[in-house]
Amino acid sequence: MNLTRRQMIKGMAGIGGALGSALNASQTFADRLYEKGPPSSIIERKSKSTLTPVGLNHGEQLRFWLTNGALWEMTLQQTSASVVSRGFNAQNHDPGHEGGDITIYTFDCDILVNGKPYHLRREVGSQASFYEPWELDGVHVWFDAASCAFKEGGGFMAEKDRQRMGLICKPDHHARFAVHEAHRPICPEPMKPWYRNDQKRINIQECYNGEDCWMGPYNGGAAHCGLDINMPAGTLLFAPISFDYGYLFHSLAAGFSNNRWRGIRRWPDGSEWWLQTHHLISLKAPENTPLTAGTAYADTAGVAVGRHPHTHFNFRVLEQGGDYMLDPWILFWQIFRQQ
């Protein structure tokens, strides 16, 4: 239903009898649908070979043009967030970071997709953190973050590494999404396993102390700026996609406290992906040279790992003037799906 149809319904609402009652019901629906007026801002995007991240504020609309020429629209109406459970294990307290007693929290949004209302809810800090995208009218929707969950947005979550890295988890908009057509993968080439995972799943209990998924409540209240996965020291890492080049951007040899690696891929559609892994032991492939998907590039989980040998994963997308940190689970979802 568009605004013109709403005006038509309102204009006919005075007709009496059964027809008038039906139209009055339609008028009520129209008023509810447009109670905040038309979108205050429209963002145009075209479907491409890689997934499309986007930030939306309340009242803003994404107009997403599909490969068949059809128009898919999503409008963000409102967002909210709440704590689901508390009781953080005091034995795991880290005095070096802000914290609290949160174990699980949620964030929600109300959206319109092609005029139809939907309510999306994400749970973070539990097994539900590893979620399936919503498929809405042929498009997969990843609801990545809502700013209202963070203290800077009026909420309750701090950023774990704000002093060192700034605001990473908190989106610049009221909500951060990623979309792609449901019949297409998130990138145009088959993805390879990032490390050997025979279960083809991630267990939240194996995310450091059991909370370090993307934006998980580390230390009971500091959003974790990546995805930690526990694994034995010396585990091999493989390039999940082909990289234009990769390099250590922090290393023990350069005086840093960790070995952190970044692989960069510029796709033909104009987007650029940065895939990062931290806590590496040594490199198995030379820096600043192309890497083919499936190539072993490092052994990991042996430097600055704290309580549990683990690897820290990050996923960053730069495109169309935007810089988006996204849940690395999206990558693993595609990897496991293809396996």
Contacts in CASP RR format, 6 or more apart in sequence:
PFRMAT RR
TARGET T0000
AUTHOR 0000-0000-0000
METHOD contacts of the structure
MODEL  1
MNLTRRQMIKGMAGIGGALGSALNASQTFADRLYEKGPPSSIIERKSKST
LTPVGLNHGEQLRFWLTNGALWEMTLQQTSASVVSRGFNAQNHDPGHEGG
DITIYTFDCDILVNGKPYHLRREVGSQASFYEPWELDGVHVWFDAASCAF
KEGGGFMAEKDRQRMGLICKPDHHARFAVHEAHRPICPEPMKPWYRNDQK
RINIQECYNGEDCWMGPYNGGAAHCGLDINMPAGTLLFAPISFDYGYLFH
SLAAGFSNNRWRGIRRWPDGSEWWLQTHHLISLKAPENTPLTAGTAYADT
AGVAVGRHPHTHFNFRVLEQGGDYMLDPWILFWQIFRQQ
1 29 0 8 1.000
1 30 0 8 1.000
1 33 0 8 1.000
1 115 0 8 1.000
3 34 0 8 1.000
3 38 0 8 1.000
5 30 0 8 1.000
6 30 0 8 1.000
6 31 0 8 1.000
6 33 0 8 1.000
6 34 0 8 1.000
9 23 0 8 1.000
9 26 0 8 1.000
9 27 0 8 1.000
9 30 0 8 1.000
10 27 0 8 1.000
10 30 0 8 1.000
12 20 0 8 1.000
12 23 0 8 1.000
13 20 0 8 1.000
13 23 0 8 1.000
13 24 0 8 1.000
13 27 0 8 1.000
14 20 0 8 1.000
14 23 0 8 1.000
15 23 0 8 1.000
33 112 0 8 1.000
33 115 0 8 1.000
33 117 0 8 1.000
36 58 0 8 1.000
36 59 0 8 1.000
36 77 0 8 1.000
39 59 0 8 1.000
39 60 0 8 1.000
39 61 0 8 1.000
39 75 0 8 1.000
40 57 0 8 1.000
40 59 0 8 1.000
40 60 0 8 1.000
41 57 0 8 1.000
41 59 0 8 1.000
41 60 0 8 1.000
41 61 0 8 1.000
42 60 0 8 1.000
42 61 0 8 1.000
42 63 0 8 1.000
43 54 0 8 1.000
43 55 0 8 1.000
43 56 0 8 1.000
43 60 0 8 1.000
43 61 0 8 1.000
43 62 0 8 1.000
43 63 0 8 1.000
44 63 0 8 1.000
44 65 0 8 1.000
45 52 0 8 1.000
45 54 0 8 1.000
45 62 0 8 1.000
45 63 0 8 1.000
45 64 0 8 1.000
45 65 0 8 1.000
45 179 0 8 1.000
45 320 0 8 1.000
46 64 0 8 1.000
46 65 0 8 1.000
47 64 0 8 1.000
47 65 0 8 1.000
47 66 0 8 1.000
47 67 0 8 1.000
47 180 0 8 1.000
47 181 0 8 1.000
47 184 0 8 1.000
48 269 0 8 1.000
48 270 0 8 1.000
48 271 0 8 1.000
49 184 0 8 1.000
49 187 0 8 1.000
49 188 0 8 1.000
49 267 0 8 1.000
49 268 0 8 1.000
49 269 0 8 1.000
50 180 0 8 1.000
50 186 0 8 1.000
50 187 0 8 1.000
50 188 0 8 1.000
50 267 0 8 1.000
50 269 0 8 1.000
50 271 0 8 1.000
50 273 0 8 1.000
50 317 0 8 1.000
51 142 0 8 1.000
51 178 0 8 1.000
51 179 0 8 1.000
51 180 0 8 1.000
51 186 0 8 1.000
51 187 0 8 1.000
51 317 0 8 1.000
51 330 0 8 1.000
52 64 0 8 1.000
52 178 0 8 1.000
52 179 0 8 1.000
52 180 0 8 1.000
52 319 0 8 1.000
53 144 0 8 1.000
53 176 0 8 1.000
53 177 0 8 1.000
53 178 0 8 1.000
53 317 0 8 1.000
53 319 0 8 1.000
53 322 0 8 1.000
53 324 0 8 1.000
53 326 0 8 1.000
54 62 0 8 1.000
54 176 0 8 1.000
54 177 0 8 1.000
54 178 0 8 1.000
54 179 0 8 1.000
55 171 0 8 1.000
55 172 0 8 1.000
55 173 0 8 1.000
55 175 0 8 1.000
55 176 0 8 1.000
55 177 0 8 1.000
55 324 0 8 1.000
56 62 0 8 1.000
56 74 0 8 1.000
56 76 0 8 1.000
56 173 0 8 1.000
56 174 0 8 1.000
56 175 0 8 1.000
56 177 0 8 1.000
57 76 0 8 1.000
57 173 0 8 1.000
57 174 0 8 1.000
58 76 0 8 1.000
58 77 0 8 1.000
58 78 0 8 1.000
58 79 0 8 1.000
58 174 0 8 1.000
59 75 0 8 1.000
59 76 0 8 1.000
59 77 0 8 1.000
60 75 0 8 1.000
60 76 0 8 1.000
60 173 0 8 1.000
61 73 0 8 1.000
61 74 0 8 1.000
61 75 0 8 1.000
61 76 0 8 1.000
62 73 0 8 1.000
62 74 0 8 1.000
62 75 0 8 1.000
62 177 0 8 1.000
62 179 0 8 1.000
63 71 0 8 1.000
63 72 0 8 1.000
63 73 0 8 1.000
64 71 0 8 1.000
64 72 0 8 1.000
64 73 0 8 1.000
64 74 0 8 1.000
64 139 0 8 1.000
64 179 0 8 1.000
65 71 0 8 1.000
65 72 0 8 1.000
66 72 0 8 1.000
66 139 0 8 1.000
66 181 0 8 1.000
67 181 0 8 1.000
67 184 0 8 1.000
72 113 0 8 1.000
72 114 0 8 1.000
72 137 0 8 1.000
72 138 0 8 1.000
72 139 0 8 1.000
73 112 0 8 1.000
73 113 0 8 1.000
73 114 0 8 1.000
73 115 0 8 1.000
74 111 0 8 1.000
74 112 0 8 1.000
74 113 0 8 1.000
74 136 0 8 1.000
74 141 0 8 1.000
74 177 0 8 1.000
74 179 0 8 1.000
75 111 0 8 1.000
75 112 0 8 1.000
75 115 0 8 1.000
76 109 0 8 1.000
76 110 0 8 1.000
76 111 0 8 1.000
76 174 0 8 1.000
76 175 0 8 1.000
77 109 0 8 1.000
77 110 0 8 1.000
77 111 0 8 1.000
77 112 0 8 1.000
78 109 0 8 1.000
78 110 0 8 1.000
79 107 0 8 1.000
79 108 0 8 1.000
79 109 0 8 1.000
79 110 0 8 1.000
79 146 0 8 1.000
79 147 0 8 1.000
79 148 0 8 1.000
79 174 0 8 1.000
79 175 0 8 1.000
80 107 0 8 1.000
80 108 0 8 1.000
80 109 0 8 1.000
80 146 0 8 1.000
80 148 0 8 1.000
81 105 0 8 1.000
81 106 0 8 1.000
81 107 0 8 1.000
81 108 0 8 1.000
81 146 0 8 1.000
81 148 0 8 1.000
81 149 0 8 1.000
81 155 0 8 1.000
81 156 0 8 1.000
82 105 0 8 1.000
82 106 0 8 1.000
83 102 0 8 1.000
83 104 0 8 1.000
83 105 0 8 1.000
83 156 0 8 1.000
84 103 0 8 1.000
84 104 0 8 1.000
84 105 0 8 1.000
84 106 0 8 1.000
84 123 0 8 1.000
85 102 0 8 1.000
85 103 0 8 1.000
85 104 0 8 1.000
86 101 0 8 1.000
86 102 0 8 1.000
86 103 0 8 1.000
87 101 0 8 1.000
87 102 0 8 1.000
87 103 0 8 1.000
88 99 0 8 1.000
88 100 0 8 1.000
88 101 0 8 1.000
88 102 0 8 1.000
88 103 0 8 1.000
88 217 0 8 1.000
88 219 0 8 1.000
88 220 0 8 1.000
88 221 0 8 1.000
89 209 0 8 1.000
92 209 0 8 1.000
92 219 0 8 1.000
92 307 0 8 1.000
93 99 0 8 1.000
93 219 0 8 1.000
94 218 0 8 1.000
94 219 0 8 1.000
97 158 0 8 1.000
97 160 0 8 1.000
97 161 0 8 1.000
97 218 0 8 1.000
97 219 0 8 1.000
97 222 0 8 1.000
98 158 0 8 1.000
98 160 0 8 1.000
98 219 0 8 1.000
98 221 0 8 1.000
98 222 0 8 1.000
99 158 0 8 1.000
99 218 0 8 1.000
99 219 0 8 1.000
99 220 0 8 1.000
99 221 0 8 1.000
99 222 0 8 1.000
100 217 0 8 1.000
100 219 0 8 1.000
100 220 0 8 1.000
100 221 0 8 1.000
101 220 0 8 1.000
101 221 0 8 1.000
102 156 0 8 1.000
102 157 0 8 1.000
102 217 0 8 1.000
102 220 0 8 1.000
102 221 0 8 1.000
103 125 0 8 1.000
103 211 0 8 1.000
103 217 0 8 1.000
103 220 0 8 1.000
104 123 0 8 1.000
104 124 0 8 1.000
104 125 0 8 1.000
104 126 0 8 1.000
104 217 0 8 1.000
105 123 0 8 1.000
105 124 0 8 1.000
105 125 0 8 1.000
105 149 0 8 1.000
105 156 0 8 1.000
105 157 0 8 1.000
105 217 0 8 1.000
106 121 0 8 1.000
106 122 0 8 1.000
106 123 0 8 1.000
106 124 0 8 1.000
107 121 0 8 1.000
107 122 0 8 1.000
107 124 0 8 1.000
107 143 0 8 1.000
107 145 0 8 1.000
107 146 0 8 1.000
107 148 0 8 1.000
107 149 0 8 1.000
108 119 0 8 1.000
108 120 0 8 1.000
108 121 0 8 1.000
108 122 0 8 1.000
108 146 0 8 1.000
109 119 0 8 1.000
109 120 0 8 1.000
109 143 0 8 1.000
109 146 0 8 1.000
109 175 0 8 1.000
110 117 0 8 1.000
110 118 0 8 1.000
110 119 0 8 1.000
111 117 0 8 1.000
111 118 0 8 1.000
111 119 0 8 1.000
111 120 0 8 1.000
112 118 0 8 1.000
113 136 0 8 1.000
113 137 0 8 1.000
113 139 0 8 1.000
113 141 0 8 1.000
114 137 0 8 1.000
116 137 0 8 1.000
118 134 0 8 1.000
118 136 0 8 1.000
120 134 0 8 1.000
120 141 0 8 1.000
120 143 0 8 1.000
122 128 0 8 1.000
122 131 0 8 1.000
122 143 0 8 1.000
122 146 0 8 1.000
123 129 0 8 1.000
123 131 0 8 1.000
124 213 0 8 1.000
124 214 0 8 1.000
124 215 0 8 1.000
124 216 0 8 1.000
124 217 0 8 1.000
125 204 0 8 1.000
125 210 0 8 1.000
125 211 0 8 1.000
125 213 0 8 1.000
125 216 0 8 1.000
125 217 0 8 1.000
126 204 0 8 1.000
127 203 0 8 1.000
127 204 0 8 1.000
129 204 0 8 1.000
129 213 0 8 1.000
129 214 0 8 1.000
129 216 0 8 1.000
129 329 0 8 1.000
130 201 0 8 1.000
130 202 0 8 1.000
130 204 0 8 1.000
130 213 0 8 1.000
130 329 0 8 1.000
130 332 0 8 1.000
130 333 0 8 1.000
131 329 0 8 1.000
132 333 0 8 1.000
133 140 0 8 1.000
133 141 0 8 1.000
133 142 0 8 1.000
133 333 0 8 1.000
134 140 0 8 1.000
134 141 0 8 1.000
134 143 0 8 1.000
135 141 0 8 1.000
135 182 0 8 1.000
138 181 0 8 1.000
138 182 0 8 1.000
138 183 0 8 1.000
139 179 0 8 1.000
139 180 0 8 1.000
139 181 0 8 1.000
139 182 0 8 1.000
140 179 0 8 1.000
140 180 0 8 1.000
140 181 0 8 1.000
140 182 0 8 1.000
141 177 0 8 1.000
141 178 0 8 1.000
141 179 0 8 1.000
142 177 0 8 1.000
142 178 0 8 1.000
142 179 0 8 1.000
142 326 0 8 1.000
142 327 0 8 1.000
142 330 0 8 1.000
143 175 0 8 1.000
143 177 0 8 1.000
144 171 0 8 1.000
144 175 0 8 1.000
144 176 0 8 1.000
144 177 0 8 1.000
144 178 0 8 1.000
144 326 0 8 1.000
144 327 0 8 1.000
145 169 0 8 1.000
145 170 0 8 1.000
145 171 0 8 1.000
145 175 0 8 1.000
145 176 0 8 1.000
145 215 0 8 1.000
146 171 0 8 1.000
146 174 0 8 1.000
146 175 0 8 1.000
146 176 0 8 1.000
147 153 0 8 1.000
147 170 0 8 1.000
147 171 0 8 1.000
147 172 0 8 1.000
147 173 0 8 1.000
147 174 0 8 1.000
147 175 0 8 1.000
148 154 0 8 1.000
148 155 0 8 1.000
148 174 0 8 1.000
149 155 0 8 1.000
149 156 0 8 1.000
149 157 0 8 1.000
149 223 0 8 1.000
150 157 0 8 1.000
150 158 0 8 1.000
150 159 0 8 1.000
150 167 0 8 1.000
150 169 0 8 1.000
150 170 0 8 1.000
150 223 0 8 1.000
151 157 0 8 1.000
151 158 0 8 1.000
152 167 0 8 1.000
152 170 0 8 1.000
153 170 0 8 1.000
156 221 0 8 1.000
157 169 0 8 1.000
157 215 0 8 1.000
157 217 0 8 1.000
157 221 0 8 1.000
157 222 0 8 1.000
157 223 0 8 1.000
158 221 0 8 1.000
158 222 0 8 1.000
158 223 0 8 1.000
159 165 0 8 1.000
159 166 0 8 1.000
159 167 0 8 1.000
159 168 0 8 1.000
159 169 0 8 1.000
159 170 0 8 1.000
159 222 0 8 1.000
159 223 0 8 1.000
159 225 0 8 1.000
160 218 0 8 1.000
160 219 0 8 1.000
160 222 0 8 1.000
160 223 0 8 1.000
160 224 0 8 1.000
160 225 0 8 1.000
161 168 0 8 1.000
161 225 0 8 1.000
165 225 0 8 1.000
168 225 0 8 1.000
168 325 0 8 1.000
169 214 0 8 1.000
169 215 0 8 1.000
169 223 0 8 1.000
169 224 0 8 1.000
169 225 0 8 1.000
169 325 0 8 1.000
170 223 0 8 1.000
176 324 0 8 1.000
176 326 0 8 1.000
178 317 0 8 1.000
178 324 0 8 1.000
178 326 0 8 1.000
178 330 0 8 1.000
180 186 0 8 1.000
185 191 0 8 1.000
185 334 0 8 1.000
185 337 0 8 1.000
185 338 0 8 1.000
186 330 0 8 1.000
186 331 0 8 1.000
186 334 0 8 1.000
187 241 0 8 1.000
187 267 0 8 1.000
187 273 0 8 1.000
187 334 0 8 1.000
188 267 0 8 1.000
188 268 0 8 1.000
189 241 0 8 1.000
189 242 0 8 1.000
189 293 0 8 1.000
190 293 0 8 1.000
190 338 0 8 1.000
191 240 0 8 1.000
191 241 0 8 1.000
191 293 0 8 1.000
191 331 0 8 1.000
191 334 0 8 1.000
191 335 0 8 1.000
191 338 0 8 1.000
192 238 0 8 1.000
192 239 0 8 1.000
192 240 0 8 1.000
192 241 0 8 1.000
192 293 0 8 1.000
192 294 0 8 1.000
192 335 0 8 1.000
193 238 0 8 1.000
193 240 0 8 1.000
193 294 0 8 1.000
193 335 0 8 1.000
193 339 0 8 1.000
194 237 0 8 1.000
194 238 0 8 1.000
194 240 0 8 1.000
194 277 0 8 1.000
194 313 0 8 1.000
194 331 0 8 1.000
194 332 0 8 1.000
194 335 0 8 1.000
195 229 0 8 1.000
195 231 0 8 1.000
195 235 0 8 1.000
195 236 0 8 1.000
195 237 0 8 1.000
195 238 0 8 1.000
195 300 0 8 1.000
195 311 0 8 1.000
196 235 0 8 1.000
196 236 0 8 1.000
197 336 0 8 1.000
200 336 0 8 1.000
200 339 0 8 1.000
201 336 0 8 1.000
202 213 0 8 1.000
202 227 0 8 1.000
202 229 0 8 1.000
202 329 0 8 1.000
202 332 0 8 1.000
204 210 0 8 1.000
204 211 0 8 1.000
204 213 0 8 1.000
206 229 0 8 1.000
206 230 0 8 1.000
207 213 0 8 1.000
207 227 0 8 1.000
207 228 0 8 1.000
207 229 0 8 1.000
207 230 0 8 1.000
208 218 0 8 1.000
208 224 0 8 1.000
208 228 0 8 1.000
208 230 0 8 1.000
208 307 0 8 1.000
208 308 0 8 1.000
208 310 0 8 1.000
209 307 0 8 1.000
209 308 0 8 1.000
211 217 0 8 1.000
211 218 0 8 1.000
211 220 0 8 1.000
211 224 0 8 1.000
212 218 0 8 1.000
212 224 0 8 1.000
212 226 0 8 1.000
212 227 0 8 1.000
212 228 0 8 1.000
212 310 0 8 1.000
213 224 0 8 1.000
213 226 0 8 1.000
213 227 0 8 1.000
213 228 0 8 1.000
213 329 0 8 1.000
214 224 0 8 1.000
214 226 0 8 1.000
214 227 0 8 1.000
214 327 0 8 1.000
214 328 0 8 1.000
214 329 0 8 1.000
215 223 0 8 1.000
215 224 0 8 1.000
215 225 0 8 1.000
215 226 0 8 1.000
215 327 0 8 1.000
216 223 0 8 1.000
216 224 0 8 1.000
217 223 0 8 1.000
217 224 0 8 1.000
218 224 0 8 1.000
225 314 0 8 1.000
225 325 0 8 1.000
226 312 0 8 1.000
226 313 0 8 1.000
226 314 0 8 1.000
226 328 0 8 1.000
227 312 0 8 1.000
227 313 0 8 1.000
227 314 0 8 1.000
227 327 0 8 1.000
227 328 0 8 1.000
227 329 0 8 1.000
227 332 0 8 1.000
228 310 0 8 1.000
228 311 0 8 1.000
228 312 0 8 1.000
228 313 0 8 1.000
229 310 0 8 1.000
229 311 0 8 1.000
229 313 0 8 1.000
230 301 0 8 1.000
230 308 0 8 1.000
230 309 0 8 1.000
230 310 0 8 1.000
231 300 0 8 1.000
231 301 0 8 1.000
231 309 0 8 1.000
231 310 0 8 1.000
231 311 0 8 1.000
232 301 0 8 1.000
232 309 0 8 1.000
233 281 0 8 1.000
233 300 0 8 1.000
233 301 0 8 1.000
233 302 0 8 1.000
233 305 0 8 1.000
233 309 0 8 1.000
234 281 0 8 1.000
234 299 0 8 1.000
234 300 0 8 1.000
234 301 0 8 1.000
234 302 0 8 1.000
235 299 0 8 1.000
235 300 0 8 1.000
235 301 0 8 1.000
235 311 0 8 1.000
236 284 0 8 1.000
236 296 0 8 1.000
236 298 0 8 1.000
236 299 0 8 1.000
236 300 0 8 1.000
237 277 0 8 1.000
237 280 0 8 1.000
237 296 0 8 1.000
237 297 0 8 1.000
237 298 0 8 1.000
237 299 0 8 1.000
237 300 0 8 1.000
237 311 0 8 1.000
238 294 0 8 1.000
238 295 0 8 1.000
238 296 0 8 1.000
238 297 0 8 1.000
239 263 0 8 1.000
239 291 0 8 1.000
239 292 0 8 1.000
239 293 0 8 1.000
239 294 0 8 1.000
239 295 0 8 1.000
239 297 0 8 1.000
240 275 0 8 1.000
240 293 0 8 1.000
240 294 0 8 1.000
240 331 0 8 1.000
240 335 0 8 1.000
241 265 0 8 1.000
241 273 0 8 1.000
241 275 0 8 1.000
241 293 0 8 1.000
242 265 0 8 1.000
242 290 0 8 1.000
242 291 0 8 1.000
242 292 0 8 1.000
242 293 0 8 1.000
243 263 0 8 1.000
243 264 0 8 1.000
243 265 0 8 1.000
243 275 0 8 1.000
243 290 0 8 1.000
243 291 0 8 1.000
244 264 0 8 1.000
244 265 0 8 1.000
244 266 0 8 1.000
244 290 0 8 1.000
245 263 0 8 1.000
245 264 0 8 1.000
245 287 0 8 1.000
245 288 0 8 1.000
245 289 0 8 1.000
245 290 0 8 1.000
245 291 0 8 1.000
246 261 0 8 1.000
246 262 0 8 1.000
246 263 0 8 1.000
246 264 0 8 1.000
246 287 0 8 1.000
246 288 0 8 1.000
246 289 0 8 1.000
246 291 0 8 1.000
246 297 0 8 1.000
247 261 0 8 1.000
247 262 0 8 1.000
247 263 0 8 1.000
247 287 0 8 1.000
247 288 0 8 1.000
248 254 0 8 1.000
248 259 0 8 1.000
248 260 0 8 1.000
248 261 0 8 1.000
248 262 0 8 1.000
248 280 0 8 1.000
248 283 0 8 1.000
248 287 0 8 1.000
249 260 0 8 1.000
249 261 0 8 1.000
249 262 0 8 1.000
250 256 0 8 1.000
250 258 0 8 1.000
250 259 0 8 1.000
250 260 0 8 1.000
250 278 0 8 1.000
251 259 0 8 1.000
251 260 0 8 1.000
252 258 0 8 1.000
252 259 0 8 1.000
252 303 0 8 1.000
257 304 0 8 1.000
258 278 0 8 1.000
258 279 0 8 1.000
258 303 0 8 1.000
258 304 0 8 1.000
259 278 0 8 1.000
259 279 0 8 1.000
259 280 0 8 1.000
259 281 0 8 1.000
259 303 0 8 1.000
260 276 0 8 1.000
260 277 0 8 1.000
260 278 0 8 1.000
260 280 0 8 1.000
261 276 0 8 1.000
261 277 0 8 1.000
261 278 0 8 1.000
261 280 0 8 1.000
261 283 0 8 1.000
261 297 0 8 1.000
261 298 0 8 1.000
262 274 0 8 1.000
262 275 0 8 1.000
262 276 0 8 1.000
263 274 0 8 1.000
263 275 0 8 1.000
263 276 0 8 1.000
263 291 0 8 1.000
264 272 0 8 1.000
264 273 0 8 1.000
264 274 0 8 1.000
265 272 0 8 1.000
265 273 0 8 1.000
265 275 0 8 1.000
266 272 0 8 1.000
267 273 0 8 1.000
270 319 0 8 1.000
271 317 0 8 1.000
271 318 0 8 1.000
271 319 0 8 1.000
271 320 0 8 1.000
272 317 0 8 1.000
272 318 0 8 1.000
272 319 0 8 1.000
273 315 0 8 1.000
273 316 0 8 1.000
273 317 0 8 1.000
274 314 0 8 1.000
274 315 0 8 1.000
274 316 0 8 1.000
274 317 0 8 1.000
274 318 0 8 1.000
275 313 0 8 1.000
275 314 0 8 1.000
275 315 0 8 1.000
275 316 0 8 1.000
275 331 0 8 1.000
276 312 0 8 1.000
276 313 0 8 1.000
276 314 0 8 1.000
276 315 0 8 1.000
276 316 0 8 1.000
277 298 0 8 1.000
277 300 0 8 1.000
277 311 0 8 1.000
277 312 0 8 1.000
277 313 0 8 1.000
277 314 0 8 1.000
278 311 0 8 1.000
278 312 0 8 1.000
278 314 0 8 1.000
279 300 0 8 1.000
279 301 0 8 1.000
279 302 0 8 1.000
279 303 0 8 1.000
279 304 0 8 1.000
279 305 0 8 1.000
279 309 0 8 1.000
279 310 0 8 1.000
279 311 0 8 1.000
279 312 0 8 1.000
280 298 0 8 1.000
280 299 0 8 1.000
280 300 0 8 1.000
280 302 0 8 1.000
280 303 0 8 1.000
280 311 0 8 1.000
281 298 0 8 1.000
281 299 0 8 1.000
281 300 0 8 1.000
281 301 0 8 1.000
281 302 0 8 1.000
281 303 0 8 1.000
282 298 0 8 1.000
282 299 0 8 1.000
283 297 0 8 1.000
283 298 0 8 1.000
284 296 0 8 1.000
284 297 0 8 1.000
284 298 0 8 1.000
284 299 0 8 1.000
285 291 0 8 1.000
285 295 0 8 1.000
285 296 0 8 1.000
285 297 0 8 1.000
285 298 0 8 1.000
291 297 0 8 1.000
300 311 0 8 1.000
301 309 0 8 1.000
301 310 0 8 1.000
301 311 0 8 1.000
302 309 0 8 1.000
313 328 0 8 1.000
313 331 0 8 1.000
314 325 0 8 1.000
314 328 0 8 1.000
315 325 0 8 1.000
315 326 0 8 1.000
315 327 0 8 1.000
315 328 0 8 1.000
315 330 0 8 1.000
315 331 0 8 1.000
316 323 0 8 1.000
316 324 0 8 1.000
316 325 0 8 1.000
316 326 0 8 1.000
317 323 0 8 1.000
317 324 0 8 1.000
317 326 0 8 1.000
318 324 0 8 1.000
END
